[in-house]
Amino acid sequence: MQRPPTRRSIRRPRRRSANLPTPSPSRKGWITDMSVLADLRARFSRERVKLQLDDIQALILRSRPEPYVGLHAMLHVDEAEGGRDLVRRLAPHIPSADDWTDDMDSWTGVAISHAGLKALGVPEASLKSFPLPFQQGMAARAEQLRDFGENAPDRWEDAFRPGTCHIALTIYARDEAALEKAIEVAMTGLEASHGVTLVGTHSFGADADAKNPFGFRDSISQPTVAGGGVDPRGDERAIAAGEFILGEDSETGAPVAMPEPAPLGRNGSFVVLRKYQSAVGAFNDFIRANADSEADQEKLAAKMFGRWRSGAPLILAPDHDDEALGADRSRNNDFNFAEDPKGLVCPHSAHMRRLNPRDSQLTILTDVNIHRIIRRSSTFGPKWTPDVTAADDAKDDRGIFFIFISARAYDTIEFLQQEWINRGNFIDLGTEKDPIVALHEEPGTFTIPQEPARKRVNGVTTFNRLMGGEYLFMPSLTALRWIGEAGWH
């Protein structure tokens, strides 16, 4: 692929708002967001902090606000010196995690691809110290990721074609006014630099319900990071910090391999970014075709996701939705599957149970804790309504940026794609795939355990089509300065 042309003068991004849900300034939205912060503060103690929070990007530990708006921007570095100049200008505006439980109007995160590090002039010895999948990039790992057919890289959006996205900026904000201020800061730095091309932007946002394109409350299950200062809830235990922060001890008792030198690798992490176009109408049609009453349709959808639309987990609300439970952060993720070994309440093949089996008995033994991820997904497009049909999918721009952070990000996403998403052997379901995010090149099946005989719902298709993505490195604040100042000299 040819590189994008160099543009010395960069126009400000035209944000694609595409009927984004408007974050409400109402008291409801404010209370919801403040309850998130209040919950974190109630469990946070500075005395329990063991990590170098002042060197870690805030986006790694900080949950998004609810409601939220934001912008993803993808940049291409044409000239190393100009790219480093931009990194230098951006670095002071990237907040650390030192005050990650405090209220903020907006915050920006920055991540860089391997091709981007190379374009910025990072020495070859350092480039070779990164994991092989990161060096190759997401498109080159299509076989390992099962990105075939309509998900294949040759069908991705231009901003995600191999070697194009060098630097990814993500801005989260409480409201549009705060977002505009953060964009102004980023664009001022971009316009003052040279040799950098803005190759793509995409707006996102959700109201106080924080629901995904299919109408389900999103990003509920988040690990508690040991040493971050927050006590875990209920029976949950904190996951070793090294599963998320490079240089810290992992679940194995030792750090994950870290890029070199230490100023580059330490306190950073890895990011997987995958943009999906959601076939919400096709999903609605599928539910209607396989359940008669509205109540049965809602239950089938819940069985496929593992939660009701409010966020209430089936395991705690097996018969009907419970909005109070779904909104209660102290309860909506405080459960396990010990009392449901057969999947009679929450099917083994449900999307939520597949991606976090918790204490489920797995046929293929796996250490679940080394596959935990920090989710920073963002929704775009019109809010879900039950009247949307497949005929609307072609004209509606709606979907989700699936973004997660982990020190083992590439091993984890490739494992998830190969085993937990696109196969069913680990739960004795053979070739059955995840009903929500898997690629179904042919219509598939969703199995619902029940007595006396299980039920199989046929005709599952691809409800989330991959539009592009990249493997990224999220440097520490020290590393951003090291890169911006060409610290290798």
N, C-alpha and C positions, 0 to 999 in steps of 0.2 A: 504493500500500500504506500502511496506517496504521502509525504508529510504535509500537514496543512501549511498554507503559505504564511510567511512571516508578515505580521502587521504591526507597524510601529505605533499606530494610533488605534487604541482599542475602544470600541463603542460599549457603552454600558449595556448590561444584559436586558433583553426583553424577557421579562419573567412570564412564564406560561402558567397563568393562574387557573385556567380551565375549570371554572365553576368550583374552585376550592371551597370547602365549608368555611364559613366566616367565624373565626374565634369570637365568641360572645364576650362583650365586656360586662355581661351580667354578673350578678353576685354568685350565681351557680358556678360559672366558669372559674371565678376567682377563688371560691372556697375549695373547689376540686383541686386546683393547682396548689393552693396553700396547704391542703391536707397532705399532699405528696411531700412537700418540704417539712411540714410539721412532723410527719412520721419519721423522716430521715433524722431530723434534729433530735427527736425523742430517743432515738437509738444510737445517736452519735456521741462519742466522748473523745476529746482531744488526747486524753491520757492513753487511749487504746490505739492511737495511730502509730504504726510502725513503718509506713512507707514514706518516701520522699515526695510528699504531695505537691510541694512547690515546684517540682520539676516534671510532673506528669500532666499531660493535657487534660483539662477539665472534662472534655467530652467522653473520656474513657470511663469515668466514675459517675458523672452527673446525668441523672435522668432528664429526659425532655420535659418541658412544661405541659400542662393540660389546661386549657387548649394550647395549641402551638401552631406557628407558621415557620417557614424557613426556605432556604435556597441551597441547592447543590450547584456548584460551578466547577467545570472541568477545564484545565489549562494545559497548554502545550508549550514546552520550553524550546525555543528556536536557537537561543544564544545562551551559553552557560553563564556568562557574567551578568547578563540581564536577568536571568532566572534567579541567580543568587541574590541579586539586588532586591528582587521582589520578596524572596524569603526573609531577607533582613528587615524589610519594611513591615512584613506581616507579623514577624515573631513577637514584637512587644504587644500586639493586640490579641494574641492567643492566650486565653486565661489558663492558669494552672488549676489543679484540683485542691489547692490548699484550703479554699473555702467552698468546697463543692456542695455542702449542704445549705449554703446561704442563698438568699433570693438574688436572682440576676434577671435583667431585662432581656439579655441576649448573650450568646457566646458562639465563638467560631472554633472549628477544629480543622486541622490541615493534615493531609496524608499524601504520600508520594509513592509513585510506582517505581519499579526497578529501572524501567526505561527513563523515568524522570530523574532518578538519582544519577544515572549515567549522563543524561543531558545536562545536569547541573555541575558535572565535572568531578563527582566523587571518585576517588582512586579505584583502580581495578581490584586491588587487594581487598578493599572494603566491599565492593560489589559482589565479589566471589564468596564473601563470608555469610551472605544471606541464604536462606533455604532455597533449594532448587526450584520448587514451584513458583516462588516469588520471582526468581530470576527469569523464568520462562514467561510469566504472565498468564492471566486467566484464559485467554483465547487459546494459547498453546496447550492448555490442560483440558481441552474439551473432552478427550477420551476418558480421563479420570473423573471428570465432573458429569459425565453422561449428557453433555450438551450437544445433542444430535438433532437432525431434522429441523423443525421450526425454531429450535433453540440454538442452532449452530451459529458460530461466530460470524460466518459470512452473511448472516441476516441481521446482525446487530446494528444499532444506530451508529452513525459516523463517529460520535464522540468517544465510543468505546471500541473502535476498531484497533487492532494491535498497534502498540506504540504511540497511540494518540493522546490518551489521558495520562499526563505526567504528574500533575498536581490536582488534587481534589479538595475543594473547600466546602465545608458544610456549616451553615449558619442556622442555629435554632433561636427562636425569639418568642417572647410572650404574646406580642401583637404586631400588627403591620408597622406601626410607628417605630417600634424598637428594631424591627427587621430592616427598615429603610436606613436607620442610622448605622447599623452594622454593615450593610451593603456599601454605604457611602465610604466607610473606613477602608473596606477591602478594595473598592474600585479606585479610591485615591492612590493607594499603593500600586495598583496595577497600572494606572495611567502614568504614574511617575517613573515606572520602570520601562525597559525596552526588551525586545526579543522574546516576548511572551504572547501567545495567542489564546484568546478565550474561545474554546471550541464547543462549549455547550453549557446551558443552564437549565435548571428545572425547579419550579416552585413546588412546595408541598405544604400541607397543613391539615389540621383536624380540629374540630370543636372540643368542648369539654368532655364529650363522651369518649374521645380518643379511639375511635373505632377504625378498623381496616376497611378496605374496599368492599368486603362482603358483609359489613355491618357488625363485626365481632370486635369487642374490646381487645386492644393489641398490646404486645410487649409487657405482659403481666409478670411472667416468670423470669426473674433476673437473679443471678447468683449474688450472694454477699461475699465481698472480697476480703479475705483475712488481712488485717493490718490497716484497713481503710478507715477504721474508727467506728464502724457501725455493727451493732450486735445483730446476729441472724434472728429470724422469727421462729417461734415454736420449736419443732423438732429439727429444723434445718440447721446444717452446720456451715460455717464459712468455708469457702474454697480457697486453697492456698494461693497467695497473691501471684506466684510465678506462673500460674495458668493464664494470667492476663497481663502482667507487667514483667518485661524482660529484665533479668538480673536478680529477680527474687526467687526463692525456693518454690518449686512446683509441688504437685501432689506426690511426685516420686521422691521428694526430699532434696532435690537438687534443681538448680535453675535450668530452664530450657536453653539450648544453644543460642547465643546472642551475637548479633552482627558486631564487627570490630571496626575501629577501636571502641573502647568503652564509652567515650563521649558521644558516639553515634548510636550505640545500641541500648545502653542502660536507660531504664525507665520509659522506653518506648513500647509499642505493641504492634500487632499486625491487624489489618482490616480486610474484610471481604465485602465488596460492594456488588450487588446484583439488582438490576432494575427489571421489574416485571410489569407487563401489561395484564390487567386482571379481566377475565371474561366473566364479569358479574352476571350479565344476562343469561349466559349459558349455564351458570351455576344455579340461578333462580329457576330456569326451565327444567334442569335436572331434578331439583327438589320437588317441583310441582308434578313432574311426570312419575315420581316414585312414592308420593305420599298424597293422600286424598285431602284430609282436613288441614286447616292452617296450623293447628296444634301439632299434627303429625309431621308436617313439613318443617316446623321449627325444631322438632325433636330429631329428625333425620339430619338436619344441618348441624345440630349440636353434637350428634354422634360422630359426624365426620370431622369436626374441629376438636371435640373433647371438652368444649365449654359451650355454654349458652351465649347469646349475643351480648348480654350484660357483662360477661367475664366470669360468671359463676361456673365453677368446674362441675362437670357431671358427677364426679365422685362425692361431692357435698350436696348437690341438688339434682338427684337422679331423675325426678319426674317432671319438673317444670322449672322455668327460669326464676331466679331470685335476684332482683336488681340490687337489693341492699347488700347481699353477699358479694355480688359482682363488683360493687364499688368499695367494698371494705378491704383495704390493703393488708390488714392484719389477719384476714381469713381467706381471701380468694386464692392464695397460693400456698396455704398451710395445710397440705394433705399428702398422702402417699397412696400407692395402689395395693397395699398389703391385704386389704379386705376385698379386693376385686381381682383375684388371681386369674379368673377365667375371662375377664373383660366383659362381664354381663352388664356392668354399669357404664364403663368407659371402654369402648372397643380397643383392642391392642393396636388396630390399624388407624385409629384416630390420629389426626395430624399432631395434636399436642402430646399424646402419649408416645408417638414414634420419636419425636425430637427431644423429649425428655422422659425416658422410661422410668425415672426415679428408681423405686425398688421393685419394678416388675421382674419376673423371672424370664430371662432371655435365653433362647436356644444357643445363640452365639455369645459367649461370655465377653463382656465389655466393661471396662471401668468407666462408668457413666460420668464421673467427676472430671475426667480429663477431656471430656467433650462438652463441658459447659461453656456457654458463650454469653457475652454481654451484648444485648440487642439494642440497636439504635435505629430501628426501622422507621421509615417515614411514609405516610400515605399521601397520594395526590389524586385529584379528580373529584367528581361529584360524590356526595354522600350516598350511601346505599339506601335504596328503596325497594320494596318487594315487587313493584310493577315493572322493573327493568327486565327486558327480554334479550335473547341473543341478537335480535335485529338491532338493538341499541349498541352492541359492543363495538361495532365498526366505527361509530361516530363519537363515542365517548372516550376521552383520554383519561383513564383512571387506572390506578395500580399502586404499587408499593416498591420503595427502595428497601430491599432486604440488606441491612448492614449489620455486621457483627464484628466484635473485637475479641481477640484471643491471642495469646503467645503461641498457640498451636493452630492458628487460624486455617492454614492451608491443609494440614493433615486432617483437621476437623471437618472442613467443608467437603473435602473429597471423600472422607469416610461417610459423612451424612448422605451425600449424593449417591454414593455407590451402594450403601447398605440400608440405612434407615429410611431413605426417601424413595429410592427406585427399586428396592427389593423387599421381600417379606420373609426371607429365611430366618432372620433373627427372632421372629415371633411365630414361626411355623406356618407362614402364609405364602410360601413359595415365591411366585413372581408378582404377587399383589403389591401395588405401589401406594405411596402416600396419596390420599384422595384430593388434596388441595394443591400441593406444590410440585408434584412429580410431572415428568413429561410422559404423556400417554400417546404414543405413536399409533396405538390401536385402542379402541374403547376397553376400559378396564373394569375391575370389580372392587366393591367395598364390602367387607365381611362384618356383620353384626352378630356377635355371639348371643345366643338366647336359648332357653330351654323349651321344648326338648331338642330342637335342631336349630343350628345357626341359619341366619338369613344372609343371602348374598344379593346385593344391589348392583346390577350391571349397567354399563353404559357410561362409566366415568371417563371424562375427557380431560384435556389439558386446560385447567382453569386459570393458570398463570403462565403466560408466555414470556420467556427471557428476551429482553431487548438489549442487553449488554451488561458489562461489568468489568471489574478489574481487581487484582490483588494489590494491596497498598500497605505501606509502612507508615505508622503514626509516630513520628519522632518525639522525643522528650523536648522540653524547651531548651535544654542545653544543646541537644543535637540540632535543633533548628538554627540556633546561633552558630554552631560549628559548621553547618552546611552554608549558611548565608555568608559567613566570613572566610569560607574556604580554609577551615581550621587545619586541614592536612598540610598546608604550607608552613 
